[in-house]
Amino acid sequence: MQMNNWNVTKTIAVVILLVVSFAANAQTSNSILGKWKDAEHHKKQIEITDQNGKFVGKGINSPKPAENGKTILKDLVWSNASKSYKGILINPDNGDEYKVEIKMIGIDKFRFSVGKFIFSKTFNFNRLNK
């Protein structure tokens, strides 16, 4: 009888672990949704939304009215392999496009790296009020 209880306990523990694992993965792949501000330049703000299964970031609250609503991030797709989003950054000043990788740091911060040739730069963004 004691051995049977042990098997039930192990089975319940495995089921709980699987449920928590799937829930955490689902949350991570959509956790980029929302409004964000550049940690160093608070006036640089974006809103990231889901458009047909890909994430898109548009400028918001910009002191430059032409940047509001302008697409800055596009084709962002979650990669389970790298636990990051990969897509395209568009320079709002000249339209140049760069590969970008975004990694979540908790639920209220992300870091993205953008690169061209051998050069790269990293930016940190914090979530605006939920």
Residue, then its C-alpha position, 0 to 999 in steps of 0.5 A: m500500500q505504501m508503494n502505491n501512494w508513492n507512485v500516485t505522488k510521483t504521477i501527480a508531481v509529473v503532471i503538475l510540472l508539465v502543466v507549469s512548464f506549458a503555461a510558462n512557455a505560452q506566457t513567454s511567447n506572448s509576453i512581449l505584447g504591450k507598451w514599452k519605453d527605451a530605458e535610456h531615452h524615455k520619449k522613445q516608446i513603442e507598442i507591440t501587437d500581434q498581427n497574424g501570428k507575428f509581432v509588430g512594434k509601432g512608435i507611440n507618444s513620440p515628440k515627432p508626430a511623424e513617428n507615431g504609428k510608424t512601424i519600427l519592429k516587424d516580423l517578430v517571431w518567437s523562437n523556442a530554440s533561442k528563447s527569443y523573438k527574431g525579426i526586423l528593426i526599421n530605422p524610423d529616420n531613413g527606413d534602413e532595416y536590420k536583423v533584431e533579436i529580443k530577449m525578455i528579462g522578466i515580464d517588465k523588461f526586454r533587451f534587444s540586439v541589432g546588428k549589421f555586418i560585424f557591428s551590433k548595439t543593444f537597447n533595453f526597454n521597460r514596460l509602460n503601465k500595464 
